[in-house]
Amino acid sequence: MNTDGVIDGDWEYRPLRLPPGISRRAAATQLSIHAEYSGWELSTVRLYSDGSRKVWLKRRRRNDLLPGVIV
């Protein structure tokens, strides 16, 4: 996962690049894991002509975590 994120007010956003050839089911599983264990939710998805996807995840900012650390 790319660790370059954006903070906008009470929300933080993280991009996630899914390579071409990954099935919808595998992509959904990976996103579910991020949601379940790290509190991320889906913000936007872009599907590119090569089959790759760029997904933006978002979550409310938490002050109890170190910046850039995904748990």
DODO-970813 format. One record per residue (C-alpha): residue number from 1; residue in three letters; x, y, z. Coordinates in steps of 0.05 Angstrom, whole numbers. Example, Ala and Ser with C-alpha at 12.3 -4.5 7.8 and 13.67 -1.06 7.14 Angstrom:
BEGIN
atom num->1 | residu->ALA | xx->246 | yy->-90 | zz->156
atom num->2 | residu->SER | xx->273 | yy->-21 | zz->143
//
This chain:
BEGIN
atom num->1 | residu->MET | xx->0 | yy->0 | zz->0
atom num->2 | residu->ASN | xx->25 | yy->69 | zz->-17
atom num->3 | residu->THR | xx->37 | yy->108 | zz->47
atom num->4 | residu->ASP | xx->27 | yy->177 | zz->16
atom num->5 | residu->GLY | xx->-36 | yy->202 | zz->47
atom num->6 | residu->VAL | xx->-76 | yy->266 | zz->51
atom num->7 | residu->ILE | xx->-106 | yy->298 | zz->112
atom num->8 | residu->ASP | xx->-168 | yy->341 | zz->102
atom num->9 | residu->GLY | xx->-200 | yy->367 | zz->165
atom num->10 | residu->ASP | xx->-227 | yy->308 | zz->206
atom num->11 | residu->TRP | xx->-212 | yy->257 | zz->151
atom num->12 | residu->GLU | xx->-149 | yy->223 | zz->126
atom num->13 | residu->TYR | xx->-145 | yy->192 | zz->57
atom num->14 | residu->ARG | xx->-98 | yy->138 | zz->30
atom num->15 | residu->PRO | xx->-89 | yy->114 | zz->-41
atom num->16 | residu->LEU | xx->-85 | yy->40 | zz->-56
atom num->17 | residu->ARG | xx->-64 | yy->15 | zz->-124
atom num->18 | residu->LEU | xx->-91 | yy->-53 | zz->-145
atom num->19 | residu->PRO | xx->-52 | yy->-84 | zz->-203
atom num->20 | residu->PRO | xx->-84 | yy->-110 | zz->-267
atom num->21 | residu->GLY | xx->-108 | yy->-181 | zz->-265
atom num->22 | residu->ILE | xx->-134 | yy->-178 | zz->-193
atom num->23 | residu->SER | xx->-205 | yy->-203 | zz->-191
atom num->24 | residu->ARG | xx->-263 | yy->-163 | zz->-164
atom num->25 | residu->ARG | xx->-271 | yy->-214 | zz->-108
atom num->26 | residu->ALA | xx->-197 | yy->-209 | zz->-88
atom num->27 | residu->ALA | xx->-201 | yy->-132 | zz->-91
atom num->28 | residu->ALA | xx->-264 | yy->-134 | zz->-47
atom num->29 | residu->THR | xx->-229 | yy->-180 | zz->2
atom num->30 | residu->GLN | xx->-168 | yy->-135 | zz->7
atom num->31 | residu->LEU | xx->-212 | yy->-74 | zz->18
atom num->32 | residu->SER | xx->-253 | yy->-111 | zz->71
atom num->33 | residu->ILE | xx->-189 | yy->-126 | zz->109
atom num->34 | residu->HIS | xx->-170 | yy->-53 | zz->109
atom num->35 | residu->ALA | xx->-239 | yy->-35 | zz->133
atom num->36 | residu->GLU | xx->-243 | yy->-87 | zz->187
atom num->37 | residu->TYR | xx->-175 | yy->-79 | zz->219
atom num->38 | residu->SER | xx->-155 | yy->-7 | zz->204
atom num->39 | residu->GLY | xx->-221 | yy->30 | zz->201
atom num->40 | residu->TRP | xx->-216 | yy->50 | zz->128
atom num->41 | residu->GLU | xx->-277 | yy->58 | zz->83
atom num->42 | residu->LEU | xx->-282 | yy->66 | zz->8
atom num->43 | residu->SER | xx->-281 | yy->137 | zz->-19
atom num->44 | residu->THR | xx->-270 | yy->130 | zz->-94
atom num->45 | residu->VAL | xx->-247 | yy->78 | zz->-145
atom num->46 | residu->ARG | xx->-217 | yy->90 | zz->-214
atom num->47 | residu->LEU | xx->-211 | yy->33 | zz->-263
atom num->48 | residu->TYR | xx->-157 | yy->43 | zz->-316
atom num->49 | residu->SER | xx->-154 | yy->14 | zz->-386
atom num->50 | residu->ASP | xx->-97 | yy->-33 | zz->-367
atom num->51 | residu->GLY | xx->-142 | yy->-65 | zz->-314
atom num->52 | residu->SER | xx->-109 | yy->-33 | zz->-254
atom num->53 | residu->ARG | xx->-150 | yy->4 | zz->-202
atom num->54 | residu->LYS | xx->-134 | yy->64 | zz->-159
atom num->55 | residu->VAL | xx->-175 | yy->64 | zz->-96
atom num->56 | residu->TRP | xx->-178 | yy->121 | zz->-45
atom num->57 | residu->LEU | xx->-194 | yy->99 | zz->25
atom num->58 | residu->LYS | xx->-217 | yy->147 | zz->80
atom num->59 | residu->ARG | xx->-225 | yy->146 | zz->155
atom num->60 | residu->ARG | xx->-235 | yy->195 | zz->211
atom num->61 | residu->ARG | xx->-170 | yy->220 | zz->239
atom num->62 | residu->ARG | xx->-147 | yy->190 | zz->304
atom num->63 | residu->ASN | xx->-99 | yy->226 | zz->350
atom num->64 | residu->ASP | xx->-77 | yy->162 | zz->386
atom num->65 | residu->LEU | xx->-36 | yy->135 | zz->326
atom num->66 | residu->LEU | xx->31 | yy->157 | zz->300
atom num->67 | residu->PRO | xx->28 | yy->191 | zz->231
atom num->68 | residu->GLY | xx->39 | yy->143 | zz->174
atom num->69 | residu->VAL | xx->29 | yy->80 | zz->215
atom num->70 | residu->ILE | xx->-23 | yy->31 | zz->191
atom num->71 | residu->VAL | xx->-47 | yy->-18 | zz->243
//
